[in-house]
Amino acid sequence: MNLRSLFSVFSSDLAIDLGTANTLVYAKGKGIVVNEPSIVALNKNTGEVEAVGKEAKEMLGRTPGNIVAIRPMKDGVIADFKVTERMLNYFIQKAHGRKMLVHPRIIIGVPSEITQVEKRAVIDSAYHAKASEVYLVEQAMVAAIGSGLPITEPAGNMVVDIGGGTTDVAVISLSGIVYSRSVRVAGNAMDDAIVQYMKRKYNLLIGETTAEKVKMQIGSAFPLDKPLTMEIKGRNLIEGVPKTISVDDSEIREALSEGIATIMNAIRVALERTPPELSADISDRGIVLTGGGALIKNLDKRIRHETGLPVSIAEDPLASVVLGTGKMLTEFALLRRIAVE
């Protein structure tokens, strides 16, 4: 066993999907080792990190004055640099089972329309978290790879990746992006739309965690075969007391309609801007949906209905980006072709 292979056994390379809602970490040879919400709970008095990930998410909207639960990522990019760095540090240590002296090579997926300044922030965070080398790849591209699309062939693949902060729509051929567009309407904006709707229609104030549950349980983009209802608990704004209201899927569909329409529009524009040969490929192969938003009920039906194209949902939509990024850890030739400058 030569030194090289000995080194590769101890290789600590990581692929990270640094998402607005969730961060996933893939370790070379191990698979997905971290899958937690991108949330950090800080103690304001001491500046200490109280909790990260799942534990911190349980604290969202439930903290006393001296603890704040922060989402350091907004719209797919870093909004709070220091907190992101601490979060990354925590997840990297967790991925390595707390072995301190690791300097991993790290590949991170970023949204397609990210600015130079935003790229720099992601790279710096990773270096501060002790990475030895950092590569960035576009989320739509790695989502396509993670969904098993044959992106290296000279044929058009269309992927719609609906995350927490951004929806990325891309047409990919010959391992390159022919067209890509990122809109900042995705999961979090939909949760927010539900909060606003409940406030407007019922004078009921609900938290973002509740709104997310509502979206996941009864949210839909197209009429359902059988109606769904759900009890929603919140605070009545007029009387100021806790209250429970029963809501059905058509109301939540109405709440989500604007956000879904924005995503539909981004898909339509992408189809209009696609060169004709690739359009022909897409009409055969269809559109692949990935990201957490792909799980919204009947979204595939809605897109099929409006575009007339076949639509499929990736096998594990929440993990597509990190799985695709993980493949880059072993396929360096492809990584060089698709890494963002």
Secondary structure, 3 states (H helix, E strand, C coil): CCHHHHHHHCCCCEEEEECCCEEEEEECCCEEEEEEECCEEEECCCCCEEEECHHHHHHCCCCCCCEEEECCEECCEECCHHHHHHHHHHHHHHHCCCCCCCCCEEEEEECCCCCHHHHHHHHHHHHHCCCCEEEEEEHHHHHHHHCCCCCCCCCCEEEEEECCCCEEEEEEECCEEEEEEEECCCHHHHHHHHHHHHHHHHCEECCHHHHHHHHHHHCECCCCCCCCEEEEEEEECCCCCEEEEEEEHHHHHHHHHHHHHHHHHHHHHHHHHCCHHHHHHHHHHCEEEECHHHHCECHHHHHHHHHCCCEEECCCCCCHHHHHHHHCCCCHHHHHHHECC
